[in-house]
């Protein structure tokens, strides 16, 4: 199964270390391939450093792609994290 969704960064500091760590923790047991795309840059969403390399600021729209058997479960978790501003 392959799922693709766009999410918007709503927290003031963008995708900095704390949200990147939150995403990596959410995805640590995910068996699917997960990528985030911002502009032409595509990164492995399970890597904190890769997420930070996106340099995504507030209001940036990220395309989340999850491909694998557990895609639906993890897409819900990732989208929820973005919609709640990573608890900030």
C-alpha positions as CSV (number, residue, x, y, z in Angstrom):
1,X,0.0,0.0,0.0
2,X,1.3,3.5,-0.9
3,X,-0.2,6.6,0.7
4,X,0.6,10.2,-0.1
5,X,-0.5,13.2,1.9
6,X,0.4,16.9,2.2
7,X,0.8,18.3,5.7
8,X,1.5,21.8,6.8
9,X,3.9,22.9,9.6
10,X,2.0,25.0,12.1
11,X,4.5,25.4,14.9
12,X,6.4,28.7,15.0
13,X,9.9,27.3,14.8
14,X,9.2,25.0,11.9
15,X,10.6,21.5,11.7
16,X,13.4,21.9,14.2
17,X,15.1,19.3,16.5
18,X,12.2,18.5,18.8
19,X,9.6,17.8,16.0
20,X,12.2,15.9,14.0
21,X,12.9,13.7,17.1
22,X,9.1,13.3,17.6
23,X,8.7,12.0,14.0
24,X,11.7,9.7,14.3
25,X,10.2,8.2,17.5
26,X,6.8,7.7,15.9
27,X,8.4,5.9,12.9
28,X,11.0,3.8,14.8
29,X,8.9,0.6,14.6
30,X,7.5,1.4,11.2
31,X,8.3,-1.3,8.6
32,X,7.2,0.9,5.6
33,X,9.4,3.3,3.6
34,X,8.7,6.8,4.7
35,X,9.8,9.9,2.8
36,X,9.1,13.6,3.2
37,X,9.4,16.0,0.3
38,X,9.8,19.8,0.5
39,X,10.3,21.5,-2.9
40,X,12.6,19.1,-4.8
41,X,14.3,17.7,-1.7
42,X,13.2,14.2,-0.7
43,X,14.5,12.7,2.6
44,X,14.1,9.6,4.7
45,X,11.7,10.6,7.4
46,X,13.1,8.1,9.9
47,X,16.4,10.1,10.1
48,X,16.5,13.1,12.4
49,X,19.4,14.6,10.4
50,X,17.6,14.2,7.1
51,X,14.5,15.9,8.5
52,X,16.6,18.8,9.7
53,X,18.2,19.1,6.3
54,X,14.8,20.0,4.9
55,X,15.0,23.3,6.8
56,X,11.2,23.5,6.8
57,X,9.8,26.7,8.3
58,X,6.3,27.5,9.6
59,X,3.6,27.2,6.9
60,X,5.8,24.9,4.7
61,X,3.8,22.1,3.0
62,X,5.5,18.7,3.2
63,X,4.5,15.8,1.1
64,X,4.5,12.6,3.2
65,X,4.8,9.3,1.3
66,X,4.5,6.0,3.1
67,X,4.8,2.7,1.2
68,X,4.4,-0.7,2.9
69,X,2.0,-2.9,4.9
70,X,1.7,-0.6,7.9
71,X,1.3,2.6,5.8
72,X,-2.2,3.5,7.0
73,X,-1.4,3.2,10.7
74,X,1.7,5.3,10.5
75,X,0.2,7.9,8.1
76,X,-2.4,8.6,10.7
77,X,0.2,9.0,13.4
78,X,2.4,11.3,11.3
79,X,-0.5,13.5,10.2
80,X,-1.8,13.8,13.8
81,X,1.7,14.9,14.9
82,X,1.7,17.7,12.3
83,X,-1.9,18.8,13.1
84,X,-1.2,19.1,16.8
85,X,2.1,21.0,16.3
86,X,4.1,18.2,17.8
87,X,2.7,19.1,21.2
88,X,4.3,22.5,21.3
